[in-house]
Amino acid sequence: GGTLIHPGGTMYISDSVATGPALIVYANTKIVTESGGVWKFKNTSGSSSGGAGHVGLSVVGNNAQVVGGTFTQEDDPDGGSYSTVDDISPLYITGDDVLIQDLTVTNVGGYAIQTRHNDNVRITGCKVSDVNRFGIYIEGHASDSAHYANDIWIENCYIEDCGSSHSGISYNTGCYRGGVVNTHVKDCKIGIEVHGQGGKECEGVVLTGNTLENCEQFGISLSNAPGATVSGGYVDCQYNANSTGIEITDGSNHVSVTGVVIKNFGIETGTSSGNGIVCVGVNRVSLSALNIYCDGTGSPAGTPGAGIHVESQNPGNTPPDTSEQITIQGCQFWNAATSGNGYMDNAIEVHVSSGNEGQYTIANNTIKNMIGAGIYTYGMSNLTVDGNTVHSCGSHGIHNAYVYYSSVSDNVLWDNSGSGYYQSTDGGQPKGYNVISGNRCHNNGDAGITIRQGDKTTVTGNLCTDNGTNADSDTSFGIQVGLVGGQTASYTYIHGNSCYDAGGATQTYGVAIKHSGAVSTRVHWNYLVGNVTGTHVNNGASSTISDNILTA
């Protein structure tokens, strides 16, 4: 116990022992380094102690404190990059109820700060830079089921330039609760990773108000991290090749991400590209109030992926490892332009195993200026797309492919190059039982609503005006059923819609049943007055058209 004061200047400590730390701190001890004080460690044993290198200061006792000072390593004796024999990890903590405060750790070959199966450790106000491995490494110790890391908090820290294959902050294996608050991580492989492995999850970790900048692979990576929450903060990938803002994967279920700004994620190099957020094989994930955008600054050399990308992990498995119960709501997605390098393709894309019966909600989002579609979904049922505003996209506003038992309602879809709403099967078997209702579709390049394929689709209560701005006679309609001969849209029910041209002189027909593949279409009780060429056209098979308003 007691207090050890480093009065300033530089203290040199050499470790000539093959294993073990250079200096040990026991229980109830406080080490205070006054202004200008430096701890400089050197490994002279000629051997390595493992992945973290040799340890400089080891805190093994409970209720210890290490406050202030600069912790560093003597210059590399080889004059180049550190080897495992030369590595020093300045601070290694195994005690409980420990405070690490206002440290500067720089120019070291091992981990800057490492904790192992502790309870209640607080790391606050520390600065880490030029580290060959992890900046701060929190370990729960997978090999021993009796050991975990609980309530490890990192607050108000700055971490920069960690090893080329390491993270600024890593919660690894059997970590529970705790988290990272108001911390800035820059120029690392991964900014913050929370990774459970070896049969141990990292559960309930909180990430709040952090800034992740120019991380090569991920700003935040959650793997086997159930119950994690990410709120506030800023992720700027700076178009680093294939970088993704936030990854949620491998059993990271019951995760919430809210209020985060994500910008300029990875450009395409080869066959892959980064996304704003990617969810793979996870359940019960909520993504809300996010601002995801690409502003094209700098000199991006390719095209990023989607703002949010959701997919199955191993769709070939039986049963498949799918992503289910995903909610995306109240988010903003935008590009500064609709063409050129550096702008995201689709704002939201959900591509899961065909026949997946999870629940998916995409609601109250605002999307503009995508190179591709605003919202693209494939392969699921029980999908709700409600209350979104999608405009000025290079493809369709909403594209549902191979989707069934879905509801698409009360969306505002305008000035998109394709259709406002577009339904197809994209090579799969026809799916149906979708309800398209209460949408406002206007000034789109093709039809307001296109049902290219699908069974038993209901289109009701929609307002489709001034569509067909591409001036293509095959697609310039309010509502279109059937697009290409040989593809089937059967038992489509179109009723209670209003389709007219309000002055743009582009929407030729209110309803167009285009090809014989449109089978048994029923068109009833629609307002179809005021289109450029006529009220409706019928080239389908076994259509029923009655009780519509055709004249003013």
RACORCOR-V702568 format. One record per helix or strand of 3 or more residues. SS is the DSSP state (h for helix, s for strand). FROM is the first residue (numbers start at 1). TO is the last residue. If there is no record, write none. Layout:
# RACORCOR-V702568
SS:FROM:TO, SS:FROM:TO
This chain:
# RACORCOR-V702568
s:2:6, s:10:15, s:23:25, s:29:33, s:38:43, s:54:59, s:65:67, s:70:73, s:88:93, s:98:101, s:104:108, s:113:116, s:119:124, s:127:131, s:136:139, s:149:155, s:158:160, s:167:172, s:179:181, s:184:186, s:190:195, s:206:208, s:211:213, s:218:223, s:229:231, s:234:236, s:244:249, s:255:258, s:261:263, s:277:280, s:283:288, s:291:294, s:308:311, s:324:329, s:332:335, s:348:356, s:360:363, s:366:368, s:375:386, s:389:391, s:398:401, s:404:409, s:412:414, s:421:424, s:435:437, s:440:442, s:449:451, s:458:460, s:463:465, s:477:481, s:493:495, s:498:500, s:509:513, s:522:524, s:534:538, s:544:546
